[in-house]
Amino acid sequence: MELKVINENGKAAPSMSASDDLFGREYNETLIHQLVTAYQANARSASSKQKGRSEIAKSTRKPFAQKGTGRARAGMASSPLWRGGGKIFPNSPDQNYTQKINRKMYRAGLASIFSQLVRDGRLSVIDALSVAAPKTKLLAEKIKAMGLDRVLIITDSLDENLYLSSRNLPNVLVVEAHQADPVSLVRFPQVLVTRGAIAKIEEMLA
């Protein structure tokens, strides 16, 4: 598989060869959906708490007589049918949202995403990317010069100046190769990868 290579001016450079197993797979929509769903579910903190009817601070006596009022019979005001009553199936902070994804499925899913990025022309390779100082303006100018806008930048090793320069850019995310996650790969319309990161990704997903 040949990958598109660009320089810091956005001009085309000689393409590079990459693994067909990683960048030449068929698009598996079902697997990618399962991968993204599991990744987002595993990030949930389960911090919400709701009260059941036994936890509501209301009197347990009957609100009104069983017969003669013309209203539907009611046992207590904490009923889930009443406003201010308890929840039928309340959320609990010890609820577990995690979903298990096998290592083989995770690697195959990422390979499918990378392959689709290449087919769509959304993935570009650059020899290296760095900035002279931790200044947002410097990185913004480089990204604009390359003709990129909303971009995920994957590097082989995280340069501190590059990372600090990207923090104030809302549409730019800089990560190392081992931090590339399926949600970010799907969300960003453009992905820029360094040559060193390509080698690390191939090693991780081999």
Sequence and secondary structure as in RCSB ss.txt:
>XXXX:A:sequence
MELKVINENGKAAPSMSASDDLFGREYNETLIHQLVTAYQANARSASSKQKGRSEIAKSTRKPFAQKGTGRARAG
MASSPLWRGGGKIFPNSPDQNYTQKINRKMYRAGLASIFSQLVRDGRLSVIDALSVAAPKTKLLAEKIKAMGLDR
VLIITDSLDENLYLSSRNLPNVLVVEAHQADPVSLVRFPQVLVTRGAIAKIEEMLA
>XXXX:A:secstr
 EEEEE TTS EEEEEE  HHHHS    HHHHHHHHHHHHHHT        BGGGS S  S SS SSSSSS   S
 TT TTSTT  BSS   TT        HHHHHHHHHHHHHHHHHTT EEEES    SSS HHHHHHHHHHTT SS
EEEEESS  HHHHHHHTT TTEEEEEGGG  HHHHHH SEEEEEHHHHHHHHHH  
